[in-house]
């Protein structure tokens, strides 16, 4: 089994004190950023029986948007390798 957890890259708020916790995860990955992770996830999928990717950048529904985008990206890349 492989597990990838995406918290976002919100450097401005990550270590900031006195803010709502959800603001640490206020980040929407770009398609280019998601593309950076695809090779690692696909490599893990070739070696593991199950792969989970969990988007925890939940502020403002960014996790849902990124999960959908990443799923589509992986489908396209998988189709390209066939």
Residue frames relative to the residue before (quaternion, step in Angstrom):
aa qw qx qy qz dx dy dz
X 1.0000 0.0000 0.0000 0.0000 0.00 0.00 0.00
X 0.1030 -0.7646 0.6332 0.0610 3.56 -1.14 0.72
X 0.1041 -0.7970 0.5948 0.0117 3.54 -1.07 0.80
X 0.0568 -0.7769 0.6271 -0.0041 3.56 -0.81 1.07
X 0.0848 -0.7972 0.5975 0.0179 3.55 -0.87 0.97
X 0.1575 -0.8056 0.5699 0.0376 3.55 -0.70 1.14
X 0.1469 -0.8229 0.5476 0.0369 3.56 -0.44 1.26
X 0.5457 -0.5681 0.4235 0.4473 3.56 1.18 -0.44
X 0.3636 -0.7260 0.5464 0.2052 3.52 -1.31 0.23
X 0.2453 0.7933 -0.5156 0.2113 3.54 0.97 0.86
X 0.1455 -0.8376 0.5242 0.0491 3.56 0.28 1.30
X 0.6100 0.5871 -0.3477 0.4029 3.57 1.04 -0.76
X 0.8025 0.3085 -0.1422 0.4906 3.59 0.88 -0.92
X 0.4692 0.7357 -0.4331 0.2257 3.60 1.14 -0.46
X 0.8047 0.2379 -0.1213 0.5303 3.62 0.82 -0.92
X 0.4076 0.7281 -0.4626 0.2997 3.56 1.28 0.11
X 0.3102 -0.7510 0.5591 0.1647 3.55 -0.94 0.91
X 0.8060 0.3369 -0.2246 0.4317 3.52 -1.26 0.50
X 0.6006 0.5261 -0.3865 0.4616 3.60 1.15 0.43
X 0.6240 -0.5041 0.4192 0.4251 3.53 -1.27 0.27
X 0.5700 -0.6168 0.4236 0.3394 3.56 -0.96 0.87
X 0.6279 0.5641 -0.3471 0.4086 3.60 0.94 -0.81
X 0.6134 0.5696 -0.3561 0.4153 3.61 1.09 -0.56
X 0.5529 0.5887 -0.3950 0.4378 3.60 1.21 -0.37
X 0.7461 0.3846 -0.1900 0.5093 3.56 1.11 -0.73
X 0.4091 0.7037 -0.4698 0.3415 3.59 1.26 0.38
X 0.4300 0.6742 -0.4766 0.3652 3.55 0.12 1.32
X 0.1281 -0.7611 0.6318 0.0718 3.54 -1.00 0.85
X 0.3498 -0.7385 0.5389 0.2046 3.58 -0.57 1.16
X 0.4071 -0.6692 0.5596 0.2707 3.56 -1.10 0.70
X 0.6501 -0.4965 0.3864 0.4260 3.58 -1.24 0.28
X 0.6239 0.5412 -0.3358 0.4528 3.59 1.04 -0.74
X 0.6549 0.5007 -0.3128 0.4717 3.59 0.96 -0.83
X 0.6413 0.5089 -0.3285 0.4710 3.58 0.94 -0.82
X 0.6230 0.5598 -0.3264 0.4382 3.56 1.05 -0.77
X 0.5925 0.5749 -0.3554 0.4383 3.59 1.15 -0.59
X 0.7108 0.4615 -0.2535 0.4664 3.59 1.07 -0.72
X 0.5185 0.6949 -0.3976 0.3004 3.58 1.15 -0.58
X 0.6620 0.5056 -0.3471 0.4308 3.67 0.78 -0.80
X 0.6550 0.5099 -0.3157 0.4598 3.61 0.96 -0.80
X 0.6653 0.4919 -0.3041 0.4722 3.57 0.96 -0.85
X 0.6694 0.4935 -0.3042 0.4646 3.57 0.95 -0.83
X 0.6178 0.5285 -0.3348 0.4763 3.59 1.08 -0.70
X 0.6516 0.5012 -0.3111 0.4769 3.57 0.96 -0.83
X 0.6408 0.5365 -0.3226 0.4444 3.58 1.01 -0.81
X 0.6413 0.5178 -0.3248 0.4637 3.58 1.11 -0.60
X 0.7472 0.4063 -0.2078 0.4831 3.58 1.15 -0.61
X 0.7464 0.3711 -0.1956 0.5166 3.58 1.14 -0.60
X 0.5197 -0.6393 0.4664 0.3220 3.54 -1.17 0.53
X 0.7882 0.1135 -0.0445 0.6033 3.58 1.18 -0.60
X 0.0600 -0.7787 0.6240 0.0257 3.57 -1.02 0.84
X 0.1213 -0.7730 0.6210 0.0463 3.53 -0.93 1.00
X 0.0488 -0.7406 0.6673 0.0621 3.55 -1.12 0.72
X 0.0771 -0.8109 0.5800 -0.0125 3.54 -0.69 1.14
X 0.1912 -0.7773 0.5919 0.0942 3.54 -0.70 1.09
X 0.1036 -0.8166 0.5679 -0.0016 3.54 -0.59 1.24
X 0.4699 0.6397 -0.4609 0.3968 3.58 1.25 0.35
X 0.0544 0.9091 -0.4076 0.0661 3.48 0.95 1.14
X 0.4878 0.6719 -0.4428 0.3383 3.61 1.18 -0.18
X 0.8591 0.0804 -0.0697 0.5006 3.60 -0.85 0.94
X 0.6034 -0.6032 0.3351 0.3997 3.59 1.13 0.66
X 0.2976 0.7719 -0.5123 0.2306 3.60 1.16 0.44
X 0.6158 0.5624 -0.3541 0.4233 3.59 1.01 -0.73
X 0.6607 0.4993 -0.3080 0.4683 3.58 0.91 -0.89
X 0.6630 0.5081 -0.3069 0.4561 3.57 0.87 -0.94
X 0.6971 0.4627 -0.2815 0.4698 3.59 0.90 -0.90
X 0.6174 0.5392 -0.3549 0.4496 3.61 1.01 -0.68
X 0.6514 0.4986 -0.3109 0.4800 3.58 0.96 -0.82
X 0.6687 0.5018 -0.2994 0.4598 3.58 0.88 -0.93
X 0.6773 0.4938 -0.2946 0.4590 3.58 0.92 -0.91
X 0.6127 0.5422 -0.3406 0.4633 3.59 1.03 -0.74
X 0.6744 0.4859 -0.2887 0.4752 3.58 0.90 -0.93
X 0.6286 0.5378 -0.3230 0.4597 3.57 1.02 -0.82
X 0.6791 0.4811 -0.2912 0.4718 3.59 0.89 -0.92
X 0.6143 0.5375 -0.3487 0.4604 3.60 1.03 -0.70
X 0.6640 0.5011 -0.3022 0.4654 3.59 0.92 -0.91
X 0.6752 0.4906 -0.2951 0.4652 3.58 0.90 -0.92
X 0.6342 0.5237 -0.3239 0.4676 3.56 1.05 -0.77
X 0.6499 0.5077 -0.3115 0.4721 3.59 0.98 -0.81
X 0.6454 0.5366 -0.3139 0.4439 3.59 1.08 -0.74
X 0.6934 0.4798 -0.2781 0.4601 3.59 1.13 -0.59
X 0.5730 0.6023 -0.3816 0.4041 3.59 1.23 -0.11
